[in-house]
Amino acid sequence: MEPGAAAAGSRRVLRRLRDVMAGSGTAQQKLDTIVRIIAADMVAEVCSCYIRRAGDLLELFATEGLRPEAVHRTRLRVGEGLVGVIAATARPLALAEAQSHPDFAYRPETGEEVYHSLMGVPILRGGRVLGVLVVQNRTQRHYSEDEIEALQTIAMVLAEIAASGDLVSPAEQQPGEGNVTLPTRLEGIRLNTGLAIGQAVLHQPRVTIRRIVAEDVGAELERLRNAIAAMQSAIDELLAQTDIPDSGEHLDVLETYRMFAADRGWLQRIADAVRGGLTAEAAVQRVLDDTRARLLQATDPYIKERLTDLEDLANRLQSHLTGKPITAARASELPDEFVLIARNMGPAELLDYDRRRLKGLVLEEGSPGAHVAVVARALDIPVVGRVKDVLLRVEAGDVVVVDGDDAIVVLRPGEDLLQAAQARIRIRQGQREQYAAFKDLPAETKDGVRIELNLNAGLLIDLPYLDEAGAEGIGLFRTELQFMLREDFPTVAQQAMLYRRVLDQAGDRPVTFRTLDIGGDKLLPYMEGEREENPAMGWRAVRIALDRPALLRQQLRAFIRAATGRRLRVMFPLIAEIAEFEAAREVLELELARVRKRGGVLPTMIEAGVMLEVPSLLWELPELLKRVDFISVGTNDLVQFLFAADRGNARVAERYDYLSPAVLRVLADIARACAAAAKPFALCGEMAGDPLGAMALIGLGYRNLSMAPRSLGRVKAMVRSLDYRSLCDFLATLSGHTGSLRGSLHDFAQDHGVAI
């Protein structure tokens, strides 16, 4: 079938379906008529419509060609049979010989054994699969791409019936939550720290589509062109006028968003859907639903976050098409203090709201690398993500407590909890003022032991904390975040520019750059990889770097170029044996030799170290210390490897304490070995940012701790209130103790007035 003929056929059947939808009769009667029309138009002996019911069941609701008695009797689970596969993958399927497919499931009551070829498409609404539309033929028919596209367009009409509630009650698909007026405590993941209270404002930007079928395709294409131009102009104005910080990685995020708005591939697919017979609004929704269903199958978190940007843009484009606003961003409609509740958001959507009143953000989805989370951190807004079903449980205007520190959201809190949260907010404000007062004072114990407190960073937006919190340097700069926020590998020049800006802002303070720690849970969308059973222990970090030496050489080249005439500290992650460090250092020497050969200027000092996080290195420490310039202990991975406990698994992540005797003995052994070898050593895991953990580390001999910006003030307060000698005497009494020492250390701090 020629493309033009396919589009014309699609428009013809859409007009007939529109008339059926506008006519009289029940939803079931309309569905029965529609499958007959589709079968005739697609020249198919069978057209069947399956609707998704509770329990992930697909029920045959209407058919032309199969036995009538199979209607409402034949059911398949999602993933069962070819219909179930289409629903599970949310992707079309076209087979010339369906019965030979390994997933074919025979249902004798349908009489479909005489039909050989099959084409099916998901019925999508908002990215959710509401059902499956199928056509079948007796012959071995090879369905064309245009025919699949036409059936997908037709399925959008069926989505209106499926979503109407006239066939299956919407309540059947929703879990009962009991009395929604009762206080409800929900858990998620921390996307940004902080504590906030406010009234719930629901971010539901979806535009209601009134017309699906186009009357005049040419007029719809013109409307689409005008709306695209208006949307792009409005985005330019929005990003130019925002009062967010004028430097930082969030600016790269917003610029990427701007470029996405002009993506030709996305806009071309919308135009093609209009040519197939849809209105401009329906075409935008059609492309969005298809893309959302497809990308949600991906395991790569970065790709999923790009989907959030696409949804934001689709909503904006529909807003320009309909002339209706998509948010409640007008000041007159917002409470004085509010918490935004959303399934997910693009970075620019957050900027639509009055940020003087916006106190917190709660997302049903989201990840720490989400673009909206990057912007929220720039605005210092607490964010909790992956809060399951929060939009089902909250009502607009409900009081909400957002605890970003513990990743907890409380809806409709009782008076006692509300007062406790308000007291915590007042205490936090007082602590901030206290921390600011001594940010320029040294981190020194009451008996004169000096501790160097450094910053963990990964974005330019983190660097102002060097001055705000009084950090003495950057103990860990995670270079992979620059790679994760891009669509392709950054060039040497682009990397060097970032590293140079980091060094410039740090000034005379030391910066330790960690080479790429990608793989595991930090995936790059433009880098091929295989799914791994245990990615934390798989192909990641230095293992990727040594297998892809060109990648490592480019990064090291960028480091050297950025640090010309300055000190350069490079740290290699996930080193499991000395040979790996030697191989990585050899690559560094190759790049240094390259600069010398070309007569270039080298850094004034070059130090190469190891992030000690793999237990196997513990038995090679004496030999390792002869080769490295410094060591930094990474407790996050070290603890999970010691206990064989995945820190990404909620069931075991908190099961093993880094204040257990096993961990503390390992850390003490490392400190003694480094001190004996006269090699600088530091610690840069989450333990360093916990005042109680930092106190234990100081007692074990650690004098250099690196932590997240939010922790610097708390840890400095602890250090300045601590008597080191008393701590050492106390730790000596704990010899032979079993179980976590957290309680004992907490009691010591309470008894000795240590600020924890």
C-alpha positions, -999 to 999 in steps of 0.1 A, spaced: 0 0 0 14 34 -9 20 58 20 -5 83 6 -31 56 2 -25 45 37 -30 80 51 -61 85 30 -75 51 42 -67 60 78 -86 94 75 -116 76 59 -120 51 87 -114 77 113 -143 97 100 -166 67 101 -155 59 136 -162 95 146 -197 92 134 -202 60 154 -188 77 185 -211 106 181 -242 85 175 -266 68 200 -261 35 217 -242 20 246 -204 18 247 -206 -20 240 -228 -14 210 -204 12 196 -175 -11 201 -193 -39 182 -199 -16 153 -163 -3 153 -147 -37 150 -169 -44 120 -158 -12 103 -122 -18 110 -123 -54 97 -139 -42 64 -116 -13 60 -84 -33 67 -96 -62 45 -93 -86 74 -115 -116 83 -111 -108 120 -110 -77 141 -111 -81 179 -108 -57 208 -95 -68 241 -99 -45 272 -77 -46 302 -94 -54 335 -83 -56 371 -57 -83 379 -39 -76 346 -64 -96 326 -73 -89 289 -109 -97 282 -123 -101 246 -150 -74 245 -159 -73 209 -150 -92 177 -159 -95 140 -149 -129 128 -142 -149 159 -171 -169 176 -195 -146 193 -197 -168 224 -161 -161 231 -169 -124 239 -165 -117 276 -155 -154 280 -120 -154 265 -94 -139 289 -56 -137 287 -31 -125 313 -8 -96 304 22 -114 289 2 -145 279 -3 -152 242 3 -128 214 -23 -104 227 -7 -105 261 28 -99 247 15 -67 229 0 -55 262 32 -63 282 56 -46 257 32 -18 246 45 -24 211 28 -34 179 32 -70 165 27 -82 129 32 -118 120 25 -136 87 24 -170 105 11 -162 140 6 -198 152 43 -207 148 53 -179 172 65 -193 206 41 -171 225 10 -181 205 -18 -193 230 -47 -212 215 -82 -206 228 -106 -232 213 -137 -212 221 -126 -185 196 -123 -206 165 -91 -188 155 -72 -218 144 -80 -211 108 -64 -177 108 -27 -175 101 -16 -139 100 -21 -114 129 -15 -77 134 -21 -61 168 -14 -28 185 -18 -16 221 -46 7 230 -28 35 249 -39 63 271 -14 84 291 12 57 284 -9 31 301 -21 0 281 -59 -1 283 -63 -29 258 -52 -45 225 -67 -41 190 -61 -71 167 -68 -80 130 -63 -115 116 -63 -131 81 -66 -166 69 -37 -162 44 -1 -155 54 -4 -118 50 26 -95 54 13 -63 70 31 -31 59 45 -4 82 18 19 69 -9 -5 79 6 -9 114 7 29 117 -29 32 105 -41 7 131 -22 25 158 -40 57 148 -74 40 149 -66 25 183 -65 61 197 -103 63 191 -108 31 210 -87 45 238 -115 71 244 -141 43 249 -117 22 270 -109 52 293 -145 65 295 -155 41 323 -185 28 303 -170 -6 296 -149 -12 328 -154 9 359 -123 30 367 -126 20 403 -119 -16 393 -83 -6 383 -76 14 415 -65 -1 448 -87 7 477 -69 31 501 -96 33 528 -106 66 542 -85 93 524 -91 118 552 -69 99 576 -32 107 581 -11 87 556 27 81 558 44 73 525 80 64 517 101 72 487 137 80 478 156 111 486 161 134 457 169 165 477 173 170 514 153 193 536 120 196 555 89 214 543 52 219 552 26 231 528 -8 226 512 -9 201 483 -11 215 448 -16 188 422 5 192 390 -18 176 364 -10 194 332 -29 170 309 -51 188 284 -85 173 276 -87 165 239 -122 173 226 -117 165 189 -97 134 177 -105 133 140 -94 161 117 -119 179 95 -92 196 74 -57 181 75 -41 212 59 -56 235 86 -45 211 113 -9 212 100 -10 250 100 -23 250 136 6 227 145 32 248 129 20 280 146 17 262 180 53 248 177 67 283 170 47 298 199 59 271 223 95 275 213 93 313 218 76 309 252 103 285 264 130 309 254 113 336 274 108 314 304 144 303 306 157 338 300 136 354 328 140 328 356 157 339 388 176 307 395 214 308 401 233 321 370 259 293 371 258 256 375 250 223 358 212 231 359 219 256 331 232 227 309 200 208 318 178 237 307 197 242 275 193 205 267 156 210 273 155 239 249 172 218 222 148 190 227 119 214 220 132 218 185 139 181 179 129 174 143 122 137 147 96 143 174 79 171 155 79 151 123 61 121 139 34 145 151 30 159 117 27 124 102 0 116 127 -19 146 116 -16 135 80 -31 102 91 -63 120 101 -58 131 137 -63 166 150 -31 184 160 -39 178 197 -47 142 192 -15 137 171 6 151 200 -10 128 224 -7 98 200 31 103 197 35 109 234 15 78 244 35 56 220 68 70 231 60 68 267 49 31 265 80 23 246 106 41 267 91 28 300 103 -6 289 139 7 290 161 0 321 182 31 316 172 58 341 186 85 319 163 76 290 133 75 313 142 110 325 143 122 289 107 109 286 97 134 314 111 162 293 91 150 263 59 148 284 64 184 296 69 196 260 39 177 248 18 193 275 31 227 265 24 222 229 -12 210 236 -16 241 257 -6 263 228 -30 244 205 -60 247 229 -51 281 243 -56 268 278 -30 270 306 -15 237 318 -6 245 354 -19 264 384 11 287 383 -9 319 387 -1 335 421 -38 341 428 -46 304 426 -17 292 449 -17 289 487 9 310 505 30 279 512 24 248 490 39 214 482 38 203 446 26 168 439 32 153 405 37 120 387 69 135 372 80 169 358 103 184 333 128 210 345 110 240 331 77 230 346 91 236 381 100 271 370 64 278 361 55 280 398 61 308 423 92 297 440 87 320 470 57 299 479 69 265 467 82 247 497 86 210 486 81 186 457 67 150 458 70 128 427 55 94 420 85 87 397 119 104 395 155 96 402 185 115 417 197 123 382 163 136 371 166 170 354 138 184 377 159 172 407 189 190 395 169 223 392 153 217 426 186 214 442 196 247 427 165 262 443 170 244 477 136 227 475 132 194 494 122 165 470 110 130 476 106 107 446 91 73 438 63 78 462 39 51 450 3 62 443 6 95 460 -17 112 434 -44 86 443 -41 93 480 -38 131 482 -65 157 476 -57 193 465 -54 215 496 -43 186 520 -16 196 544 16 177 534 49 172 553 79 165 530 109 150 548 137 150 522 163 137 547 144 105 555 125 103 522 91 103 539 59 121 530 30 125 554 -4 135 541 -29 152 564 -6 149 595 -21 150 630 -16 180 652 12 164 672 32 154 641 26 188 625 39 206 656 69 183 657 77 191 620 73 228 626 97 226 656 122 207 634 120 234 608 127 261 634 156 240 648 171 236 613 168 273 607 186 279 639 213 254 631 218 270 597 224 303 614 248 286 638 267 268 611 270 301 591 284 318 622 314 294 625 319 285 588 352 304 588 364 288 621 386 257 619 371 222 624 391 216 656 383 195 686 382 211 721 416 196 728 432 209 696 429 180 671 425 195 636 402 178 611 401 187 574 365 188 561 361 186 524 332 186 499 318 159 477 307 174 445 297 164 410 281 195 395 291 231 392 260 239 413 277 223 443 308 246 443 293 276 460 291 254 491 329 256 493 326 291 507 291 289 522 300 259 544 337 267 548 350 235 532 388 232 528 386 216 494 369 191 472 377 156 484 357 139 457 346 153 424 324 128 406 331 133 369 305 109 356 276 133 362 287 155 333 285 124 311 251 113 324 235 147 316 245 146 280 233 129 248 268 118 237 303 116 250 317 150 259 348 160 239 382 165 256 377 203 252 342 201 268 355 180 297 386 203 302 363 233 303 343 219 332 374 207 351 390 241 346 359 259 360 360 236 391 397 243 397 391 281 392 363 281 417 383 261 442 412 285 439 441 274 462 420 246 477 427 210 466 404 191 443 404 154 439 390 143 405 376 107 404 378 91 370 345 79 354 325 57 377 299 46 352 281 13 349 262 -4 377 233 20 385 249 49 366 243 42 329 250 63 299 222 63 272 247 65 244 270 37 255 261 1 248 261 -24 277 246 -56 287 221 -62 315 239 -77 345 227 -99 373 247 -79 398 257 -46 383 274 -32 414 300 -60 411 300 -60 373 314 -41 344 318 -6 359 343 22 369 379 14 362 370 -19 346 352 0 318 381 25 317 408 -2 312 387 -20 286 380 12 268 414 29 271 405 57 246 378 68 270 402 69 299 429 87 279 405 114 268 395 121 304 430 121 317 440 144 288 412 168 298 424 167 334 460 176 324 448 203 301 426 218 328 453 217 355 481 233 334 503 251 359 483 238 389 481 208 412 463 178 398 449 150 419 434 120 401 417 91 419 408 57 403 376 40 415 368 3 422 404 -8 421 404 -45 431 441 -54 426 474 -35 423 477 -45 386 446 -24 378 461 7 395 494 2 377 476 -1 343 455 30 350 486 50 361 504 38 330 477 54 309 482 86 329 519 85 322 512 81 284 492 113 284 518 131 304 545 120 279 523 131 251 522 166 265 559 167 271 566 155 235 545 184 222 562 209 244 531 216 265 528 228 300 522 202 327 505 206 361 529 217 388 522 186 409 505 153 398 492 128 424 475 95 416 455 77 442 430 49 447 395 49 460 396 20 484 362 3 482 369 -33 472 378 -56 502 404 -75 481 428 -45 484 429 -49 522 453 -78 518 475 -59 494 477 -26 514 514 -27 522 524 -31 485 497 -7 473 509 20 496 543 19 480 528 28 447 500 53 454 503 90 463 471 88 485 441 67 494 405 77 499 382 51 515 348 48 499 326 34 526 294 32 505 307 4 483 331 -10 509 303 -17 534 280 -33 509 308 -55 497 318 -65 532 283 -75 541 272 -87 507 242 -64 510 230 -44 481 225 -8 493 199 -3 465 177 -31 480 154 -16 506 152 -50 525 189 -52 532 202 -16 527 197 -7 563 203 -41 577 241 -37 583 255 -7 601 287 10 592 292 15 630 294 -23 635 327 -37 649 336 -54 616 335 -21 596 353 -1 624 381 -27 626 386 -26 588 387 12 589 411 12 618 434 -12 600 435 10 569 442 41 590 471 24 609 486 10 576 485 44 559 499 62 589 528 37 591 536 42 554 533 80 558 507 81 530 478 107 531 444 90 536 409 103 536 373 90 537 346 102 514 315 79 519 282 88 535 296 77 569 318 109 569 287 131 566 269 114 596 281 133 627 280 100 647 300 82 620 324 111 616 330 110 654 339 73 653 362 80 623 381 107 642 386 82 671 400 57 646 426 82 634 410 98 603 418 135 599 404 141 564 367 136 558 348 145 526 310 148 525 279 162 508 275 200 512 245 196 535 266 177 561 295 201 565 279 223 591 266 194 612 300 177 612 319 208 620 295 215 649 303 179 662 340 183 658 341 217 677 321 202 706 342 170 709 370 162 733 393 138 713 410 122 743 378 114 760 366 97 728 397 76 725 394 65 762 357 55 755 365 36 724 391 16 743 363 3 765 344 -11 736 369 -38 727 351 -71 722 318 -55 718 294 -73 694 266 -57 674 264 -21 663 282 5 684 257 32 673 238 31 706 270 33 727 284 61 706 252 80 708 252 77 746 287 90 747 278 120 727 248 127 749 268 124 781 297 146 768 277 173 751 288 164 716 266 180 690 252 152 668 
